Amino acid sequence: MRKPESVEVTTPRLYVGNLSFDAVESDLLELFSGVGIVQNVEVVSNRQTQRSKGFAFVQMQTIDEAKRAVAELHDKEYMGRKLVVSGAKAADRRDEREERPVQAEQSLQPEQ
């Protein structure tokens, strides 16, 4: 099994991996509330089967709380599995302008 890379905590958003497939949002809310204020929990599921993919994202209120969550919960056994808790990678979102063809981009520019 490939070991997930550790991502530095630079935002309050955390990645939680090696999660039990039985874990739901309320389980993680309860677990992470022991460390700080939880803003949001999202267990990632397969669209067709609705079954958990075994990882989630947890949004803490502050970066300090996120760092404390990593320190306290990473490698902790939870529901029979050792959790992987680290900073979440930034989402790779391109803005719409980058996805438009060059011709459309040029036609949007005012004529001189």
Biopython code that builds the backbone (N, CA, C, O; Angstrom):
import numpy as np
from Bio.PDB.StructureBuilder import StructureBuilder

atoms = [
    (1, "MET", "N", (0.835, -1.183, 0.000)),
    (1, "MET", "CA", (0.000, 0.000, 0.000)),
    (1, "MET", "C", (0.880, 1.248, 0.000)),
    (1, "MET", "O", (1.819, 1.356, 0.788)),
    (2, "ARG", "N", (0.570, 2.177, -0.883)),
    (2, "ARG", "CA", (1.344, 3.416, -0.983)),
    (2, "ARG", "C", (1.006, 4.328, 0.187)),
    (2, "ARG", "O", (-0.166, 4.530, 0.503)),
    (3, "LYS", "N", (2.021, 4.874, 0.825)),
    (3, "LYS", "CA", (1.796, 5.769, 1.947)),
    (3, "LYS", "C", (1.470, 7.161, 1.410)),
    (3, "LYS", "O", (2.221, 7.703, 0.599)),
    (4, "PRO", "N", (0.345, 7.747, 1.860)),
    (4, "PRO", "CA", (-0.008, 9.084, 1.368)),
    (4, "PRO", "C", (1.025, 10.108, 1.796)),
    (4, "PRO", "O", (1.622, 10.008, 2.868)),
    (5, "GLU", "N", (1.222, 11.095, 0.936)),
    (5, "GLU", "CA", (2.188, 12.122, 1.283)),
    (5, "GLU", "C", (1.601, 13.044, 2.339)),
    (5, "GLU", "O", (0.393, 13.280, 2.370)),
    (6, "SER", "N", (2.457, 13.558, 3.194)),
    (6, "SER", "CA", (2.016, 14.482, 4.222)),
    (6, "SER", "C", (1.988, 15.882, 3.617)),
    (6, "SER", "O", (2.973, 16.335, 3.035)),
    (7, "VAL", "N", (0.871, 16.551, 3.756)),
    (7, "VAL", "CA", (0.717, 17.896, 3.209)),
    (7, "VAL", "C", (0.686, 18.869, 4.378)),
    (7, "VAL", "O", (-0.056, 18.677, 5.342)),
    (8, "GLU", "N", (1.497, 19.911, 4.280)),
    (8, "GLU", "CA", (1.578, 20.912, 5.340)),
    (8, "GLU", "C", (0.220, 21.590, 5.528)),
    (8, "GLU", "O", (-0.512, 21.819, 4.565)),
    (9, "VAL", "N", (-0.098, 21.901, 6.765)),
    (9, "VAL", "CA", (-1.364, 22.575, 7.077)),
    (9, "VAL", "C", (-1.178, 24.079, 6.863)),
    (9, "VAL", "O", (-0.501, 24.748, 7.643)),
    (10, "THR", "N", (-1.784, 24.597, 5.804)),
    (10, "THR", "CA", (-1.692, 26.029, 5.511)),
    (10, "THR", "C", (-3.078, 26.682, 5.488)),
    (10, "THR", "O", (-3.196, 27.902, 5.368)),
    (11, "THR", "N", (-4.123, 25.857, 5.602)),
    (11, "THR", "CA", (-5.501, 26.337, 5.673)),
    (11, "THR", "C", (-6.218, 25.496, 6.728)),
    (11, "THR", "O", (-5.682, 24.484, 7.179)),
    (12, "PRO", "N", (-7.418, 25.903, 7.122)),
    (12, "PRO", "CA", (-8.158, 25.095, 8.109)),
    (12, "PRO", "C", (-8.750, 23.809, 7.526)),
    (12, "PRO", "O", (-9.348, 23.024, 8.262)),
    (13, "ARG", "N", (-8.593, 23.579, 6.215)),
    (13, "ARG", "CA", (-9.175, 22.397, 5.563)),
    (13, "ARG", "C", (-8.208, 21.219, 5.660)),
    (13, "ARG", "O", (-7.029, 21.331, 5.323)),
    (14, "LEU", "N", (-8.736, 20.087, 6.128)),
    (14, "LEU", "CA", (-7.912, 18.888, 6.331)),
    (14, "LEU", "C", (-8.389, 17.734, 5.459)),
    (14, "LEU", "O", (-9.574, 17.603, 5.152)),
    (15, "TYR", "N", (-7.433, 16.907, 5.075)),
    (15, "TYR", "CA", (-7.707, 15.643, 4.397)),
    (15, "TYR", "C", (-7.686, 14.553, 5.462)),
    (15, "TYR", "O", (-6.783, 14.521, 6.298)),
    (16, "VAL", "N", (-8.665, 13.671, 5.440)),
    (16, "VAL", "CA", (-8.713, 12.539, 6.367)),
    (16, "VAL", "C", (-8.801, 11.278, 5.519)),
    (16, "VAL", "O", (-9.808, 11.035, 4.853)),
    (17, "GLY", "N", (-7.745, 10.480, 5.548)),
    (17, "GLY", "CA", (-7.693, 9.278, 4.733)),
    (17, "GLY", "C", (-7.652, 8.015, 5.569)),
    (17, "GLY", "O", (-7.592, 8.067, 6.797)),
    (18, "ASN", "N", (-7.686, 6.868, 4.880)),
    (18, "ASN", "CA", (-7.729, 5.540, 5.489)),
    (18, "ASN", "C", (-8.906, 5.437, 6.449)),
    (18, "ASN", "O", (-8.816, 4.839, 7.522)),
    (19, "LEU", "N", (-10.012, 6.041, 6.028)),
    (19, "LEU", "CA", (-11.213, 6.126, 6.836)),
    (19, "LEU", "C", (-12.038, 4.852, 6.667)),
    (19, "LEU", "O", (-12.131, 4.304, 5.569)),
    (20, "SER", "N", (-12.628, 4.393, 7.751)),
    (20, "SER", "CA", (-13.535, 3.247, 7.672)),
    (20, "SER", "C", (-14.652, 3.576, 6.691)),
    (20, "SER", "O", (-15.158, 4.698, 6.680)),
    (21, "PHE", "N", (-15.037, 2.610, 5.872)),
    (21, "PHE", "CA", (-16.118, 2.820, 4.912)),
    (21, "PHE", "C", (-17.459, 3.015, 5.615)),
    (21, "PHE", "O", (-18.431, 3.455, 5.001)),
    (22, "ASP", "N", (-17.507, 2.685, 6.904)),
    (22, "ASP", "CA", (-18.732, 2.857, 7.687)),
    (22, "ASP", "C", (-18.840, 4.235, 8.327)),
    (22, "ASP", "O", (-19.904, 4.598, 8.827)),
    (23, "ALA", "N", (-17.757, 5.008, 8.320)),
    (23, "ALA", "CA", (-17.757, 6.326, 8.966)),
    (23, "ALA", "C", (-18.625, 7.306, 8.174)),
    (23, "ALA", "O", (-18.573, 7.352, 6.945)),
    (24, "VAL", "N", (-19.418, 8.081, 8.901)),
    (24, "VAL", "CA", (-20.267, 9.102, 8.280)),
    (24, "VAL", "C", (-19.890, 10.466, 8.856)),
    (24, "VAL", "O", (-19.104, 10.557, 9.799)),
    (25, "GLU", "N", (-20.463, 11.528, 8.274)),
    (25, "GLU", "CA", (-20.122, 12.885, 8.674)),
    (25, "GLU", "C", (-20.244, 13.105, 10.189)),
    (25, "GLU", "O", (-19.374, 13.725, 10.800)),
    (26, "SER", "N", (-21.315, 12.599, 10.785)),
    (26, "SER", "CA", (-21.520, 12.830, 12.225)),
    (26, "SER", "C", (-20.414, 12.178, 13.074)),
    (26, "SER", "O", (-20.061, 12.693, 14.135)),
    (27, "ASP", "N", (-19.873, 11.048, 12.604)),
    (27, "ASP", "CA", (-18.760, 10.409, 13.327)),
    (27, "ASP", "C", (-17.545, 11.332, 13.352)),
    (27, "ASP", "O", (-16.918, 11.532, 14.393)),
    (28, "LEU", "N", (-17.228, 11.887, 12.188)),
    (28, "LEU", "CA", (-16.057, 12.758, 12.100)),
    (28, "LEU", "C", (-16.283, 14.080, 12.824)),
    (28, "LEU", "O", (-15.359, 14.629, 13.424)),
    (29, "LEU", "N", (-17.501, 14.585, 12.769)),
    (29, "LEU", "CA", (-17.829, 15.813, 13.494)),
    (29, "LEU", "C", (-17.564, 15.614, 14.985)),
    (29, "LEU", "O", (-16.976, 16.474, 15.640)),
    (30, "GLU", "N", (-17.999, 14.486, 15.506)),
    (30, "GLU", "CA", (-17.787, 14.187, 16.923)),
    (30, "GLU", "C", (-16.297, 14.039, 17.236)),
    (30, "GLU", "O", (-15.814, 14.591, 18.224)),
    (31, "LEU", "N", (-15.567, 13.297, 16.400)),
    (31, "LEU", "CA", (-14.142, 13.075, 16.633)),
    (31, "LEU", "C", (-13.357, 14.385, 16.608)),
    (31, "LEU", "O", (-12.585, 14.662, 17.525)),
    (32, "PHE", "N", (-13.550, 15.190, 15.565)),
    (32, "PHE", "CA", (-12.766, 16.417, 15.404)),
    (32, "PHE", "C", (-13.221, 17.533, 16.346)),
    (32, "PHE", "O", (-12.454, 18.460, 16.607)),
    (33, "SER", "N", (-14.446, 17.462, 16.859)),
    (33, "SER", "CA", (-14.926, 18.460, 17.823)),
    (33, "SER", "C", (-14.156, 18.376, 19.133)),
    (33, "SER", "O", (-14.133, 19.337, 19.902)),
    (34, "GLY", "N", (-13.528, 17.239, 19.391)),
    (34, "GLY", "CA", (-12.693, 17.102, 20.577)),
    (34, "GLY", "C", (-11.412, 17.912, 20.481)),
    (34, "GLY", "O", (-10.708, 18.082, 21.477)),
    (35, "VAL", "N", (-11.105, 18.409, 19.300)),
    (35, "VAL", "CA", (-9.867, 19.154, 19.064)),
    (35, "VAL", "C", (-10.146, 20.651, 18.895)),
    (35, "VAL", "O", (-9.320, 21.483, 19.267)),
    (36, "GLY", "N", (-11.310, 20.989, 18.334)),
    (36, "GLY", "CA", (-11.632, 22.387, 18.080)),
    (36, "GLY", "C", (-13.005, 22.505, 17.439)),
    (36, "GLY", "O", (-13.786, 21.554, 17.426)),
    (37, "ILE", "N", (-13.280, 23.681, 16.911)),
    (37, "ILE", "CA", (-14.584, 23.933, 16.293)),
    (37, "ILE", "C", (-14.560, 23.474, 14.840)),
    (37, "ILE", "O", (-13.716, 23.902, 14.053)),
    (38, "VAL", "N", (-15.499, 22.599, 14.501)),
    (38, "VAL", "CA", (-15.597, 22.046, 13.148)),
    (38, "VAL", "C", (-16.610, 22.863, 12.354)),
    (38, "VAL", "O", (-17.757, 23.022, 12.771)),
    (39, "GLN", "N", (-16.174, 23.378, 11.205)),
    (39, "GLN", "CA", (-17.053, 24.161, 10.341)),
    (39, "GLN", "C", (-17.850, 23.270, 9.390)),
    (39, "GLN", "O", (-19.030, 23.512, 9.138)),
    (40, "ASN", "N", (-17.179, 22.223, 8.858)),
    (40, "ASN", "CA", (-17.807, 21.392, 7.834)),
    (40, "ASN", "C", (-17.111, 20.039, 7.756)),
    (40, "ASN", "O", (-15.904, 19.936, 7.971)),
    (41, "VAL", "N", (-17.889, 18.998, 7.444)),
    (41, "VAL", "CA", (-17.347, 17.660, 7.226)),
    (41, "VAL", "C", (-17.956, 17.126, 5.939)),
    (41, "VAL", "O", (-19.165, 17.213, 5.727)),
    (42, "GLU", "N", (-17.098, 16.569, 5.076)),
    (42, "GLU", "CA", (-17.586, 15.994, 3.822)),
    (42, "GLU", "C", (-16.909, 14.646, 3.598)),
    (42, "GLU", "O", (-15.717, 14.587, 3.300)),
    (43, "VAL", "N", (-17.680, 13.554, 3.744)),
    (43, "VAL", "CA", (-17.167, 12.227, 3.418)),
    (43, "VAL", "C", (-17.389, 12.044, 1.920)),
    (43, "VAL", "O", (-18.509, 12.195, 1.431)),
    (44, "VAL", "N", (-16.332, 11.722, 1.200)),
    (44, "VAL", "CA", (-16.417, 11.588, -0.255)),
    (44, "VAL", "C", (-16.968, 10.209, -0.594)),
    (44, "VAL", "O", (-16.463, 9.186, -0.132)),
    (45, "SER", "N", (-18.027, 10.210, -1.423)),
    (45, "SER", "CA", (-18.712, 8.962, -1.778)),
    (45, "SER", "C", (-18.733, 8.762, -3.283)),
    (45, "SER", "O", (-18.642, 9.715, -4.057)),
    (46, "ASN", "N", (-18.856, 7.503, -3.679)),
    (46, "ASN", "CA", (-19.023, 7.149, -5.080)),
    (46, "ASN", "C", (-20.409, 7.602, -5.523)),
    (46, "ASN", "O", (-21.397, 7.314, -4.847)),
    (47, "ARG", "N", (-20.494, 8.301, -6.639)),
    (47, "ARG", "CA", (-21.788, 8.839, -7.093)),
    (47, "ARG", "C", (-22.812, 7.757, -7.393)),
    (47, "ARG", "O", (-23.991, 7.912, -7.072)),
    (48, "GLN", "N", (-22.373, 6.657, -8.009)),
    (48, "GLN", "CA", (-23.318, 5.602, -8.385)),
    (48, "GLN", "C", (-23.767, 4.771, -7.176)),
    (48, "GLN", "O", (-24.957, 4.505, -7.007)),
    (49, "THR", "N", (-22.813, 4.365, -6.345)),
    (49, "THR", "CA", (-23.145, 3.442, -5.251)),
    (49, "THR", "C", (-23.445, 4.143, -3.935)),
    (49, "THR", "O", (-23.994, 3.528, -3.021)),
    (50, "GLN", "N", (-23.096, 5.413, -3.823)),
    (50, "GLN", "CA", (-23.243, 6.188, -2.584)),
    (50, "GLN", "C", (-22.366, 5.633, -1.454)),
    (50, "GLN", "O", (-22.522, 6.029, -0.299)),
    (51, "ARG", "N", (-21.445, 4.718, -1.783)),
    (51, "ARG", "CA", (-20.550, 4.132, -0.772)),
    (51, "ARG", "C", (-19.347, 5.047, -0.578)),
    (51, "ARG", "O", (-18.830, 5.612, -1.542)),
    (52, "SER", "N", (-18.906, 5.190, 0.657)),
    (52, "SER", "CA", (-17.749, 6.019, 0.972)),
    (52, "SER", "C", (-16.526, 5.537, 0.200)),
    (52, "SER", "O", (-16.336, 4.336, 0.006)),
    (53, "LYS", "N", (-15.702, 6.479, -0.236)),
    (53, "LYS", "CA", (-14.441, 6.127, -0.901)),
    (53, "LYS", "C", (-13.306, 5.971, 0.112)),
    (53, "LYS", "O", (-12.170, 5.687, -0.268)),
    (54, "GLY", "N", (-13.610, 6.155, 1.395)),
    (54, "GLY", "CA", (-12.601, 5.947, 2.440)),
    (54, "GLY", "C", (-11.779, 7.186, 2.757)),
    (54, "GLY", "O", (-10.724, 7.093, 3.384)),
    (55, "PHE", "N", (-12.262, 8.353, 2.321)),
    (55, "PHE", "CA", (-11.591, 9.588, 2.726)),
    (55, "PHE", "C", (-12.606, 10.714, 2.841)),
    (55, "PHE", "O", (-13.726, 10.630, 2.339)),
    (56, "ALA", "N", (-12.173, 11.771, 3.521)),
    (56, "ALA", "CA", (-13.085, 12.882, 3.790)),
    (56, "ALA", "C", (-12.284, 14.174, 3.898)),
    (56, "ALA", "O", (-11.054, 14.161, 3.935)),
    (57, "PHE", "N", (-13.003, 15.277, 3.948)),
    (57, "PHE", "CA", (-12.407, 16.585, 4.203)),
    (57, "PHE", "C", (-13.117, 17.189, 5.402)),
    (57, "PHE", "O", (-14.344, 17.153, 5.505)),
    (58, "VAL", "N", (-12.319, 17.745, 6.307)),
    (58, "VAL", "CA", (-12.860, 18.387, 7.504)),
    (58, "VAL", "C", (-12.349, 19.817, 7.525)),
    (58, "VAL", "O", (-11.150, 20.063, 7.393)),
    (59, "GLN", "N", (-13.270, 20.757, 7.692)),
    (59, "GLN", "CA", (-12.917, 22.174, 7.758)),
    (59, "GLN", "C", (-12.991, 22.608, 9.216)),
    (59, "GLN", "O", (-14.068, 22.636, 9.811)),
    (60, "MET", "N", (-11.840, 22.947, 9.784)),
    (60, "MET", "CA", (-11.807, 23.457, 11.153)),
    (60, "MET", "C", (-11.996, 24.980, 11.105)),
    (60, "MET", "O", (-11.969, 25.575, 10.028)),
    (61, "GLN", "N", (-12.184, 25.604, 12.262)),
    (61, "GLN", "CA", (-12.402, 27.054, 12.267)),
    (61, "GLN", "C", (-11.114, 27.828, 12.027)),
    (61, "GLN", "O", (-11.131, 28.855, 11.349)),
    (62, "THR", "N", (-9.998, 27.351, 12.571)),
    (62, "THR", "CA", (-8.729, 28.080, 12.416)),
    (62, "THR", "C", (-7.614, 27.138, 11.963)),
    (62, "THR", "O", (-7.724, 25.917, 12.073)),
    (63, "ILE", "N", (-6.551, 27.732, 11.456)),
    (63, "ILE", "CA", (-5.375, 26.947, 11.062)),
    (63, "ILE", "C", (-4.757, 26.279, 12.290)),
    (63, "ILE", "O", (-4.314, 25.133, 12.216)),
    (64, "ASP", "N", (-4.727, 26.990, 13.417)),
    (64, "ASP", "CA", (-4.169, 26.406, 14.643)),
    (64, "ASP", "C", (-4.937, 25.157, 15.069)),
    (64, "ASP", "O", (-4.333, 24.171, 15.490)),
    (65, "GLU", "N", (-6.271, 25.197, 14.961)),
    (65, "GLU", "CA", (-7.067, 24.014, 15.307)),
    (65, "GLU", "C", (-6.796, 22.879, 14.316)),
    (65, "GLU", "O", (-6.756, 21.710, 14.699)),
    (66, "ALA", "N", (-6.612, 23.229, 13.053)),
    (66, "ALA", "CA", (-6.299, 22.209, 12.050)),
    (66, "ALA", "C", (-4.955, 21.554, 12.366)),
    (66, "ALA", "O", (-4.824, 20.333, 12.278)),
    (67, "LYS", "N", (-3.967, 22.351, 12.728)),
    (67, "LYS", "CA", (-2.651, 21.800, 13.087)),
    (67, "LYS", "C", (-2.753, 20.905, 14.317)),
    (67, "LYS", "O", (-2.118, 19.852, 14.383)),
    (68, "ARG", "N", (-3.554, 21.330, 15.287)),
    (68, "ARG", "CA", (-3.742, 20.519, 16.502)),
    (68, "ARG", "C", (-4.438, 19.202, 16.155)),
    (68, "ARG", "O", (-4.108, 18.161, 16.721)),
    (69, "ALA", "N", (-5.396, 19.242, 15.230)),
    (69, "ALA", "CA", (-6.093, 18.020, 14.806)),
    (69, "ALA", "C", (-5.116, 17.038, 14.168)),
    (69, "ALA", "O", (-5.187, 15.836, 14.423)),
    (70, "VAL", "N", (-4.205, 17.544, 13.341)),
    (70, "VAL", "CA", (-3.199, 16.674, 12.730)),
    (70, "VAL", "C", (-2.316, 16.067, 13.815)),
    (70, "VAL", "O", (-2.051, 14.865, 13.803)),
    (71, "ALA", "N", (-1.861, 16.896, 14.754)),
    (71, "ALA", "CA", (-0.978, 16.415, 15.821)),
    (71, "ALA", "C", (-1.661, 15.337, 16.671)),
    (71, "ALA", "O", (-1.024, 14.361, 17.067)),
    (72, "GLU", "N", (-2.942, 15.515, 16.946)),
    (72, "GLU", "CA", (-3.637, 14.595, 17.848)),
    (72, "GLU", "C", (-4.272, 13.386, 17.163)),
    (72, "GLU", "O", (-4.384, 12.319, 17.767)),
    (73, "LEU", "N", (-4.689, 13.549, 15.905)),
    (73, "LEU", "CA", (-5.480, 12.494, 15.276)),
    (73, "LEU", "C", (-4.761, 11.709, 14.185)),
    (73, "LEU", "O", (-5.191, 10.607, 13.842)),
    (74, "HIS", "N", (-3.668, 12.251, 13.628)),
    (74, "HIS", "CA", (-2.942, 11.500, 12.600)),
    (74, "HIS", "C", (-2.387, 10.218, 13.210)),
    (74, "HIS", "O", (-1.786, 10.241, 14.284)),
    (75, "ASP", "N", (-2.591, 9.112, 12.526)),
    (75, "ASP", "CA", (-2.102, 7.795, 12.939)),
    (75, "ASP", "C", (-2.876, 7.218, 14.133)),
    (75, "ASP", "O", (-2.477, 6.204, 14.706)),
    (76, "LYS", "N", (-3.977, 7.867, 14.500)),
    (76, "LYS", "CA", (-4.806, 7.354, 15.589)),
    (76, "LYS", "C", (-5.741, 6.285, 15.036)),
    (76, "LYS", "O", (-6.297, 6.439, 13.949)),
    (77, "GLU", "N", (-5.911, 5.198, 15.793)),
    (77, "GLU", "CA", (-6.846, 4.164, 15.356)),
    (77, "GLU", "C", (-8.266, 4.645, 15.601)),
    (77, "GLU", "O", (-8.609, 5.084, 16.699)),
    (78, "TYR", "N", (-9.087, 4.554, 14.560)),
    (78, "TYR", "CA", (-10.474, 4.996, 14.639)),
    (78, "TYR", "C", (-11.327, 4.061, 13.792)),
    (78, "TYR", "O", (-11.090, 3.910, 12.594)),
    (79, "MET", "N", (-12.306, 3.444, 14.411)),
    (79, "MET", "CA", (-13.184, 2.479, 13.744)),
    (79, "MET", "C", (-12.378, 1.380, 13.044)),
    (79, "MET", "O", (-12.706, 0.950, 11.938)),
    (80, "GLY", "N", (-11.310, 0.939, 13.726)),
    (80, "GLY", "CA", (-10.528, -0.190, 13.233)),
    (80, "GLY", "C", (-9.461, 0.146, 12.209)),
    (80, "GLY", "O", (-8.830, -0.764, 11.671)),
    (81, "ARG", "N", (-9.235, 1.428, 11.919)),
    (81, "ARG", "CA", (-8.202, 1.811, 10.935)),
    (81, "ARG", "C", (-7.394, 2.982, 11.468)),
    (81, "ARG", "O", (-7.908, 3.805, 12.226)),
    (82, "LYS", "N", (-6.119, 3.057, 11.069)),
    (82, "LYS", "CA", (-5.276, 4.185, 11.477)),
    (82, "LYS", "C", (-5.510, 5.349, 10.523)),
    (82, "LYS", "O", (-5.270, 5.239, 9.320)),
    (83, "LEU", "N", (-5.975, 6.453, 11.067)),
    (83, "LEU", "CA", (-6.301, 7.622, 10.250)),
    (83, "LEU", "C", (-5.062, 8.280, 9.673)),
    (83, "LEU", "O", (-3.995, 8.274, 10.286)),
    (84, "VAL", "N", (-5.217, 8.840, 8.501)),
    (84, "VAL", "CA", (-4.217, 9.722, 7.896)),
    (84, "VAL", "C", (-4.859, 11.102, 7.925)),
    (84, "VAL", "O", (-5.869, 11.333, 7.260)),
    (85, "VAL", "N", (-4.281, 12.014, 8.688)),
    (85, "VAL", "CA", (-4.829, 13.372, 8.777)),
    (85, "VAL", "C", (-3.725, 14.339, 8.388)),
    (85, "VAL", "O", (-2.654, 14.346, 8.995)),
    (86, "SER", "N", (-3.989, 15.161, 7.369)),
    (86, "SER", "CA", (-2.993, 16.142, 6.931)),
    (86, "SER", "C", (-3.706, 17.320, 6.297)),
    (86, "SER", "O", (-4.927, 17.322, 6.140)),
    (87, "GLY", "N", (-2.922, 18.316, 5.937)),
    (87, "GLY", "CA", (-3.493, 19.456, 5.226)),
    (87, "GLY", "C", (-4.076, 18.984, 3.906)),
    (87, "GLY", "O", (-3.554, 18.055, 3.291)),
    (88, "ALA", "N", (-5.152, 19.617, 3.470)),
    (88, "ALA", "CA", (-5.761, 19.267, 2.189)),
    (88, "ALA", "C", (-5.030, 19.999, 1.084)),
    (88, "ALA", "O", (-4.682, 21.170, 1.230)),
    (89, "LYS", "N", (-4.799, 19.309, -0.022)),
    (89, "LYS", "CA", (-4.189, 19.955, -1.186)),
    (89, "LYS", "C", (-5.165, 20.980, -1.735)),
    (89, "LYS", "O", (-6.379, 20.797, -1.643)),
    (90, "ALA", "N", (-4.650, 22.039, -2.295)),
    (90, "ALA", "CA", (-5.512, 23.047, -2.918)),
    (90, "ALA", "C", (-6.222, 22.411, -4.104)),
    (90, "ALA", "O", (-5.620, 21.656, -4.868)),
    (91, "ALA", "N", (-7.486, 22.716, -4.250)),
    (91, "ALA", "CA", (-8.259, 22.174, -5.379)),
    (91, "ALA", "C", (-7.707, 22.744, -6.673)),
    (91, "ALA", "O", (-7.388, 23.930, -6.752)),
    (92, "ASP", "N", (-7.597, 21.900, -7.684)),
    (92, "ASP", "CA", (-7.073, 22.340, -8.973)),
    (92, "ASP", "C", (-8.245, 22.821, -9.819)),
    (92, "ASP", "O", (-8.796, 22.072, -10.626)),
    (93, "ARG", "N", (-8.612, 24.076, -9.623)),
    (93, "ARG", "CA", (-9.739, 24.634, -10.366)),
    (93, "ARG", "C", (-9.232, 25.704, -11.314)),
    (93, "ARG", "O", (-8.593, 26.676, -10.911)),
    (94, "ARG", "N", (-9.536, 25.497, -12.580)),
    (94, "ARG", "CA", (-9.172, 26.506, -13.568)),
    (94, "ARG", "C", (-10.337, 27.461, -13.697)),
    (94, "ARG", "O", (-11.496, 27.049, -13.642)),
    (95, "ASP", "N", (-10.034, 28.743, -13.870)),
    (95, "ASP", "CA", (-11.177, 29.620, -14.077)),
    (95, "ASP", "C", (-11.647, 29.478, -15.517)),
    (95, "ASP", "O", (-10.908, 28.997, -16.376)),
    (96, "GLU", "N", (-12.867, 29.893, -15.770)),
    (96, "GLU", "CA", (-13.495, 29.650, -17.069)),
    (96, "GLU", "C", (-12.728, 30.277, -18.220)),
    (96, "GLU", "O", (-12.734, 29.735, -19.325)),
    (97, "ARG", "N", (-12.076, 31.393, -17.994)),
    (97, "ARG", "CA", (-11.347, 32.072, -19.075)),
    (97, "ARG", "C", (-10.260, 31.169, -19.657)),
    (97, "ARG", "O", (-10.014, 31.192, -20.863)),
    (98, "GLU", "N", (-9.610, 30.374, -18.805)),
    (98, "GLU", "CA", (-8.545, 29.487, -19.297)),
    (98, "GLU", "C", (-9.090, 28.383, -20.187)),
    (98, "GLU", "O", (-8.367, 27.868, -21.040)),
    (99, "GLU", "N", (-10.352, 28.009, -20.008)),
    (99, "GLU", "CA", (-10.913, 26.889, -20.749)),
    (99, "GLU", "C", (-11.537, 27.306, -22.083)),
    (99, "GLU", "O", (-11.851, 26.450, -22.910)),
    (100, "ARG", "N", (-11.719, 28.598, -22.298)),
    (100, "ARG", "CA", (-12.298, 29.056, -23.561)),
    (100, "ARG", "C", (-11.262, 28.973, -24.672)),
    (100, "ARG", "O", (-10.069, 29.151, -24.425)),
    (101, "PRO", "N", (-11.704, 28.707, -25.875)),
    (101, "PRO", "CA", (-10.757, 28.722, -26.994)),
    (101, "PRO", "C", (-10.184, 30.126, -27.188)),
    (101, "PRO", "O", (-10.806, 31.123, -26.819)),
    (102, "VAL", "N", (-9.009, 30.183, -27.763)),
    (102, "VAL", "CA", (-8.326, 31.462, -27.956)),
    (102, "VAL", "C", (-9.164, 32.415, -28.800)),
    (102, "VAL", "O", (-9.190, 33.615, -28.524)),
    (103, "GLN", "N", (-9.848, 31.908, -29.818)),
    (103, "GLN", "CA", (-10.661, 32.774, -30.679)),
    (103, "GLN", "C", (-11.741, 33.463, -29.863)),
    (103, "GLN", "O", (-11.979, 34.658, -30.038)),
    (104, "ALA", "N", (-12.397, 32.730, -28.977)),
    (104, "ALA", "CA", (-13.452, 33.322, -28.156)),
    (104, "ALA", "C", (-12.850, 34.379, -27.235)),
    (104, "ALA", "O", (-13.463, 35.417, -26.985)),
    (105, "GLU", "N", (-11.679, 34.116, -26.747)),
    (105, "GLU", "CA", (-10.983, 35.052, -25.869)),
    (105, "GLU", "C", (-10.735, 36.360, -26.616)),
    (105, "GLU", "O", (-10.965, 37.442, -26.074)),
    (106, "GLN", "N", (-10.262, 36.259, -27.865)),
    (106, "GLN", "CA", (-9.955, 37.453, -28.649)),
    (106, "GLN", "C", (-11.216, 38.221, -28.998)),
    (106, "GLN", "O", (-11.193, 39.450, -29.048)),
    (107, "SER", "N", (-12.330, 37.513, -29.244)),
    (107, "SER", "CA", (-13.562, 38.200, -29.642)),
    (107, "SER", "C", (-14.154, 38.984, -28.469)),
    (107, "SER", "O", (-14.987, 39.865, -28.678)),
    (108, "LEU", "N", (-13.736, 38.676, -27.243)),
    (108, "LEU", "CA", (-14.249, 39.405, -26.083)),
    (108, "LEU", "C", (-13.539, 40.739, -25.868)),
    (108, "LEU", "O", (-14.034, 41.599, -25.139)),
    (109, "GLN", "N", (-12.394, 40.908, -26.496)),
    (109, "GLN", "CA", (-11.626, 42.130, -26.297)),
    (109, "GLN", "C", (-12.258, 43.273, -27.093)),
    (109, "GLN", "O", (-12.676, 43.076, -28.234)),
    (110, "PRO", "N", (-12.327, 44.463, -26.499)),
    (110, "PRO", "CA", (-12.938, 45.596, -27.214)),
    (110, "PRO", "C", (-12.101, 45.984, -28.437)),
    (110, "PRO", "O", (-10.872, 45.928, -28.428)),
    (111, "GLU", "N", (-12.819, 46.378, -29.479)),
    (111, "GLU", "CA", (-12.098, 46.795, -30.689)),
    (111, "GLU", "C", (-11.505, 48.180, -30.462)),
    (111, "GLU", "O", (-12.059, 49.001, -29.731)),
    (112, "GLN", "N", (-10.356, 48.423, -31.112)),
    (112, "GLN", "CA", (-9.680, 49.708, -30.924)),
    (112, "GLN", "C", (-9.732, 50.521, -32.181)),
    (112, "GLN", "O", (-9.214, 51.637, -32.217)),
]
sb = StructureBuilder()
sb.init_structure("model")
sb.init_model(0)
sb.init_chain("A")
sb.init_seg("    ")
for serial, (resi, resn, name, xyz) in enumerate(atoms, 1):
    if name == "N":
        sb.init_residue(resn, " ", resi, " ")
    sb.init_atom(name, np.array(xyz, "f"), 0.0, 1.0, " ", f" {name:<3s}", serial, name[0])
structure = sb.get_structure()
